[in-house]
Amino acid sequence: MIVRKKPVTVEAHKWTGLNIGDTWVFMGCPSGGLNVIPDQKDLVLMIPTPVGIMLARPGDWIIKAGGGKFHRFKQDIFDQTYEVV
């Protein structure tokens, strides 16, 4: 049997390492903001996901799925999985 994944529309936001305010609004963070840690020359964002904490590096995409759950995708996987509507 061959099946096809149903199309799902989600919100997406690209982490640049500099757009902390926009990312805070996108993720609807409670007061206290985001957990951002320095890593060499970049700021790395700690994202709570259904499978644990994931680190988003500049250039990664953050996807807001159903139920307010977040996922992190590298640019190449994002390009293979999603298209702008």
C-alpha positions in Angstrom: 0.0 0.0 0.0 1.3 3.5 -0.8 0.0 6.4 1.3 0.6 10.1 1.1 1.0 12.4 4.1 -1.9 14.8 4.5 -1.0 18.4 3.8 -0.7 20.4 7.0 -0.2 24.2 7.3 2.1 25.4 10.0 3.7 28.6 11.1 7.5 28.9 10.5 10.1 31.3 11.7 13.8 31.5 10.8 16.3 31.9 13.7 19.1 34.3 12.7 20.8 34.5 16.0 19.9 38.2 16.1 16.1 38.2 16.0 15.5 37.4 19.6 12.5 39.8 20.0 10.7 38.4 16.9 11.4 34.8 18.0 10.1 35.6 21.5 6.8 36.8 19.9 6.6 33.9 17.5 7.0 31.3 20.3 4.7 33.2 22.7 7.3 32.9 25.5 6.2 33.7 29.0 8.0 36.5 30.8 11.6 35.6 31.2 12.0 35.2 27.4 14.0 32.6 25.6 16.9 30.5 26.7 19.8 31.6 24.5 23.3 30.5 25.0 26.5 31.7 23.4 28.4 29.1 21.3 31.6 30.4 19.7 30.4 33.4 17.7 26.7 32.5 17.5 23.8 32.6 19.8 22.1 29.2 20.1 18.4 29.0 21.0 17.2 26.2 23.3 13.8 25.0 22.0 11.5 22.8 24.0 10.2 20.1 21.6 8.1 16.9 22.1 11.3 14.9 22.1 13.3 17.2 24.5 15.4 20.3 24.2 16.8 21.0 20.7 19.4 23.6 19.9 18.6 26.0 17.0 21.6 27.6 15.4 21.4 30.7 13.1 19.8 29.6 9.8 17.6 27.0 11.4 13.8 27.1 11.1 11.4 26.8 14.0 8.0 25.3 13.2 5.0 25.8 15.4 2.8 22.7 15.0 -0.6 21.8 16.5 -1.0 22.2 20.2 1.7 24.9 20.4 4.5 22.3 20.0 7.7 23.4 18.4 10.2 21.6 16.1 13.6 22.7 14.7 14.6 22.0 11.2 17.9 22.6 9.3 17.5 24.6 6.1 17.9 21.6 3.8 15.3 19.5 5.6 12.9 22.5 5.7 13.3 23.0 2.0 12.5 19.3 1.3 9.5 19.3 3.6 7.8 22.7 3.4 6.8 25.3 0.8 5.6 28.8 1.4 1.9 29.3 0.8 
